[in-house]
Amino acid sequence: MTDITKLMRPHLVKVTTYHGVDPTEELARLAGIKPEDVTRLNANENPYGSPTSVTDALKDIAVHLYPDPEQRKLRAKLAEYTGQPVERVMAGAGGDEIIDLLLRLFTEPGQKLIDCEPTFGMYAFCARIADASVVMVPRKDDWSIDIEGVLDAIDDDTRLIFLASPNNPTGNLLTEQEARALLDTGLILTIDETYYEFCGKTLCHLLDEYENLVILRSFSKWAGIAGLRVGYCIGSETMIRHLMDIKQPYNINAAAEAAAIAALDNRDEVLERAHILVEQRKRLEATLNELDGVYFYPSEGNFLLCRFVGRSAREVYEGLGKRGIFVRLFEQDRLEESLRISAGTPEQTDRMIEAITEILSGSH
Ligand SMILES: Cc1ncc(COP(=O)(O)O)c(C=O)c1O
């Protein structure tokens, strides 16, 4: 028998994979409850989904035809939404695909990406797949970027820096001053604004000054279409032209394209639901403020990083799990006491508040 692993690219044979979130049915099976009793607050999804004005657009799709490889209609809408020329925008199958494309475009094996943990794991994952090296410059205690540390870490092999703003899971923003300091290095800086619609804060205006900046956005969170996989990026014309050249021709499927366009056409209604999530995050914050044994970090996203004192995050995670509530637990040492809780509907927030109050008062 041929050992086919010997034929594989060596760096991929034992690659550390990325574990995405399990489907609701699997969460229910693990918790021994019914799928309808699962409260899913572990992936920063929009529990409202998208309104019928968006889902209706899925009814008339010509599924027998290939979608537009040039993404003409969607790019035109994105250009209008972002106030950028159409030549500066491109859609991807989720922000995830664009992260992967950036690694493919800018790194050769062994070249470096700078990553600032704790942050979204997909930057390091895509680097591993591309055989790029990840140089980790940990965030400071207040989760801001160690700019000096990043500048010191740069050498001739460094190509890219990835920073999320708001950052997942810490919720804080990158400042303009920090972004400029990094852009002035001339390296490719990706500012990942996946959670932009929850805070309205962007560094898009820097695109006019810096050819090496790329802004990443997503429809997964605010627009409630994570299952359809649509994200986009804004960059210089040159950057976008080259990304368009290397993407899979039909990366945005017909359903994804129709839903993303409908979300932009009905943006007020879609955004209303995103704003409810921000209200619910604030409600959760107000309750946690009253409880002993838990702190949270200020967040600009639809999630809250909570730190528990005197008990491990796993203990709280398991207590919530027993009640059918799923949140995000982390493996990193620095987040050993922390859980990330996604903002939910008012009913989900009621359930969360009741459960945390019970757990912190000693009932498991
Ligand atoms: C910071 C950040 N960037 C990108 C993504 C990927 O989003 P998408 O669903 O568009 O691939 C996520 C998803 O959790 C995220 O938190």
The ligand as an SDF file (V2000), in Angstrom:
LIG
                    3D

 16 16  0  0  0  0  0  0  0  0999 V2000
  -12.2940   38.9780   13.7120 C   0  0  0  0  0  0  0  0  0  0  0  0
  -12.9490   38.0610   12.7310 C   0  0  0  0  0  0  0  0  0  0  0  0
  -12.5830   38.1150   11.4580 N   0  0  0  0  0  0  0  0  0  0  0  0
  -13.1440   37.3260   10.5250 C   0  0  0  0  0  0  0  0  0  0  0  0
  -14.1060   36.4130   10.8670 C   0  0  0  0  0  0  0  0  0  0  0  0
  -14.6210   35.5190    9.7890 C   0  0  0  0  0  0  0  0  0  0  0  0
  -15.8880   35.8230    9.3910 O   0  0  0  0  0  0  0  0  0  0  0  0
  -16.5540   35.1670    8.1350 P   0  0  0  0  0  0  0  0  0  0  0  0
  -17.7370   34.4250    8.6410 O   0  0  0  0  0  0  0  0  0  0  0  0
  -16.9100   36.3280    7.2430 O   0  0  0  0  0  0  0  0  0  0  0  0
  -15.5540   34.2580    7.4700 O   0  0  0  0  0  0  0  0  0  0  0  0
  -14.5230   36.2900   12.1930 C   0  0  0  0  0  0  0  0  0  0  0  0
  -15.5120   35.2910   12.5940 C   0  0  0  0  0  0  0  0  0  0  0  0
  -15.6740   34.9480   13.7300 O   0  0  0  0  0  0  0  0  0  0  0  0
  -13.9260   37.1530   13.1530 C   0  0  0  0  0  0  0  0  0  0  0  0
  -14.2620   37.1010   14.4450 O   0  0  0  0  0  0  0  0  0  0  0  0
  1  2  1  0
  2  3  1  0
  2 15  2  0
  3  4  2  0
  4  5  1  0
  5  6  1  0
  5 12  2  0
  6  7  1  0
  7  8  1  0
  8  9  2  0
  8 10  1  0
  8 11  1  0
 12 13  1  0
 12 15  1  0
 13 14  2  0
 15 16  1  0
M  END
$$$$
